[in-house]
Amino acid sequence: MVTADQSRSERLHAALDVAIRQIGEVMGEPYGVQPRLTVRADDAFWALAEPDGGAGLHIQVSTGVADHIAELWRQALDQGAVLLRDGKPLATNADTLSHVSMIWLMLHEISHFDLGHFAINGGAGIVEHSKARFIASRADVNPAPIDALDPAHRPYVDPCLELQADHDAIELLLEAYSSGEWEVLRIRSACIFTVMILIETEENEGDRSDTRFTHPRAATRIFQLLGHLSELWSIPARLKAQAEGRAELSDDDLPSADEIDAYQRLVILPAFADALALAHAGNATRVVDALGDPADFFADIDRASRGLALAEDDFRTEGAREWFRLQPVNQRILALMGETGLSVPAATP
C-alpha cells in the first residue's frame, strides 16, 4: 500500500515495481528487463526513457511527477465530480489513485523500450515534457531508420511514437474485458487520463499550428483510449476468430446486446465524463475544449472504428482530427519497423 507518508522517490520506485509485475502477469511470464530508475528533485513534470548500455532501459522521472499527479487527484476528488456512479464515488483515496496513474506512466516508458523506439530513432531518448531534454544524452545517437521518412512527415514521428506507447501501456493496465471488472476499468482509465492531461498542461507547447511538437493532444490520446475501451468487449471474440482463421465473429463469443448496452451506459459514457472532470479540476481548458461534445466525440469514434472518414474534416472533434492526421505517418513508421526487423505494435485504433 502506497501512502502520502512515503517519499516521492519511494512512491515512484513502487510504481515501477508494480508496473513490472503487471507486465509479467499480463504476458504470463516474468518481465525480462529490470529498468534502472533515477528520480530527480525537480518541481516540473517530466520523464525520460533512454537506452542503458547495450540492452537496458534507464527511466528518469522528476519528483514533480508524483506531486502533480497527487495534486490533480486531490483537486478532482475535492470537487466531487469524478468517478461517480449513482451519485457516489467509486474511489476516494487520492494516494491509491495517484499510485495507479504512476504505474501507467511507468508502463508507457517501458513500452517505448519494448516497441523498439530507441532503435527506430537512432538511440535517442524519449521525453515526456520538453524540460527533460536538457538531461537527455545524445552521445551515442546513431543514424536513425526514421530518417528514411519523407521530411514532411518527420515532425509527426514523436507524436506517433507516443500514441504507440500509449496503446501498449493501455492494454497492459486495462487488461482483457470482463463483465465483473467494469468499475476497475473506469478507475484505471481515469488514472490514465490524469497523466495524459498533465503532460499537455505541464508542457509549454506554444502554438499548435507549429508542427515541431513532440506529443499528441491529450484529447487525441483520450480519443484513442476510449476507442480501445469502447471495443474492449469484442476483442476476445476477434482474437478467437483470428486464431481459427475466421473472417466473421461468432455471436456465441460476444456478450449479449443487453450487456453491451449496459457497458456503454456504465463504463464508456461515464469514462468520458471522468476525463472532462479531471480536465476541469486541472484547469486544462484547452483539453476541455478539444474533447468537445460527447455526442460528437463518440460519433467520431464510430467513424474511426468503421473506417468511414475519408478526410480530416469528416471528424467533428480536434482529437479525432489529429488522430486521423497522424495515421498515414504512423502506418509508414510501422512499415519501417517491420523492414528493420523490429517488433511491430498494433496500429492505433
Steps between C-alpha positions, in 0.01 A plus 500: 500500500646832390429796727570872508745438786739332259747722320436592141795287396363200687160543336652517154719195560196312635307590184779360281510178703126450455522585129759226451283251687197607296682426174594156630144422603352613168762325287507185711873508567739721699609818326854446375647845563553688825483869410724738694305787653648836595276746684617860472395783731313739272160661542425474127312204354725298272623148427766359273556150363840430348729208412710366787799311370453249223153367580380684808252773582562806714196698615545842653207670669463827688360514851252743347330205329390362837402847624297604196316169474411503870386861485274444199338201667446697822339784309278268296380307804440822695280627219295179520440461127726210404443123509137538601246221483146569619632818659767323707874477422645165399830593668595766754865439585722747312815310597376175345378672185828689466685170535306350208566810289873466564485129416356588160770762441764234570325257264503772235876555539567124492286473184730744319781255575308184414374639170851576378459876494864558597613294202266667253611851603870425512537446874367835616307514827126566505377783722165578658510880530762705321675607822658154514696565184781667691596166660437277200831353389554496125864395505428154360230596249549319171357555152128445545281277280231761550709737286373305198162665543391784278629822664143630517409203723788520746342762730218252563724210600515577873120532539457166320752330729312643797171356376665163444638497855160614631330215317716228650499651848121531486467133408733399782311697766141440386561132419229284339128568510305356790139576593603490865772767465305801374575718800869410477500602133354840585745560783803395300388702197466810718849442636630496142307817411674675789847443352389596149349825622804590708742439213312754291440759769853484640678521167553843351386395156443843353300536182363164383514626142877458536570140393811471719303346785593173669171378644148455369224694669361355819165487318662284228644264757165483680330436164727200443445371856121526482505348153680199647271490802190523277600185314655308789196271530552374143874429518477144644265401216731663244804317632315169494383556142853590396643190667243285320551671164148643488419840346169529686444515875273243657203637694559225754837658587358850553322646802125541472351819358375589848848461647656715227238769556559496876876517442455811288280664766702402805856513369550684171280808545602553865867459404468797264343696788797400717742639241310829493486518880876445529570762234275749682670420831839570344378820333593341168263711294667404172438134577135568586450695178678238289292213642186679387146372522464134605261425212756633251785318676333160486375558146865553406599175673234322294628658178857399581416143601293441184743679269234744385714814494684584179628842605591685818195722467274193525568506876338744740750511788861619514634178650346287226631732230854482638473122532396480132779737395762282670381168357687507165826584678434235764441236234828591331683477834349157560617392155850630573506310827410182318760565233771547762407182685344670802188378676205675342229623739133486424378796300326757715122447486 
